[in-house]
Amino acid sequence: MLQSYSEMGRRNLLVGKNRDRVRIIGDILEAAAPGASKTRIMLSARLSFALLEKYLNLVTESGFVRVENFRYRLTERGREFLKQYRSFEDRYTKASMLLEALSSEREQLSRVITGNHPT
């Protein structure tokens, strides 16, 4: 079934394959929550070294993490952001699953209209 550009745009917005900045930061904070080295964060967050450096600078400058003895630890601000991010991610996942189910249902209805449905 062909999708219009607007349908594809909405779909990519919710269930795109590439992580956006918020998701990358969420992954970094998840990895740093118990206290972690750069290497541990890089592996846990699945980032290249260049992206790790960029985002570690961002989360440090934003006050989400602090560095103690070469380990990154969440600040209170970082813990609050991570809490909000987890809540968002949970709702986002549920919405994505609902969108997927609705798209499937719409496709089935479309097949009924055109007579291309299994009997």
N, C-alpha and C positions, 0 to 999 in steps of 0.2 A: 504494500500500500504506500502510495506517495504521500509525503507530508508537505504542507506549505512551509515557507520560510518561517512564518510566525510560530507554527507548531514546533518546528525543529529548534527555534530559539528558546522557547519556553522549556522544552525538554532538556536542552543542553544546560540551561540555567540551573535546573534542579538536579540532574543526574549526569553531569558532564564527567569525563574521565580524568581531566587534569585538575589537580588541587588548586584552589585559590589561596590567596594570602591568609585568610582567616583559618582555613583548614591546616595550612602548614604551621602557622603559629600555634594552633591547638595541638598539633602533633608534637611540636617542640616542647610545649609546656607539659604535656602528658609525660614525655620522656624525662623531663627535668624535675618532675614533682617529687620523687624520692631523693633527689640530688644525683647529678650525673656528670660524667666527663663529656668533653666535646665528641669524642669517638662514640660513646654510648648514645648520645642524642642524635648524631648523624645516622647511625645504624637504625635506631628505633624510629626516627622520623623519616627514614628513607630519602635522605638528601645528599646531593653532591657536596663536596667540601666547600665549593664556591657559594652555593646557596646557603649552606650551614652558616658560613661566616656572615653573609648578608643578613640572615634572619636572627642570628644570635646578637648582632649589633642592634637590630631593631627592637628585640624584646628586652635587651638590657637598657637601651636608651628610653624605652617606654616604661621602665620600672617594673617589669613583670618578673625579671630574674636578677639575681646578683651572683657574683663569682666569689667563692671562698675556697682557698686552697685548690685551685684548678678544677673545682666542681661548680656546676651551675645549680642554683637552688631558687625555688619560687619565693617571691616576696608575697606579702599579704595581697597586694594588688594583682599579682600573677595568679594566686589561688582563687581570688574572686572572679577574674576573667575566665579561668579554666572551668569554674563552676557554671558560669553563664554559658560558656561554649559547650559544655557537656549537655546542658539542657537544650540548647539550640540544636545540637547534632542529633539528639534523640528525636526531637520533633521533625527535623529535616529528613531523617531516615524514614520515619513513619509517613510523612507527606510524599516522599519519593515512592514508597511502596504503594501507597494509595493511587498516585498518579499512574504508575505502571499497571495496576489492576484496572483502573478506569480506561486506560488506553486499550487494553486487551478487550475489555467489555465493548468499547466503541467499535473496535475492529470486528468483533463477532456480530454486532448489530448491523454493521455495514454489509457483512457477508450475507446476512439474512435478507437484506433489501435487494441485493443483486442476485440472490439465488445460489450463491457459491458457499453454501454451508453444508457441513456433514450431516447426514440423516441418521 
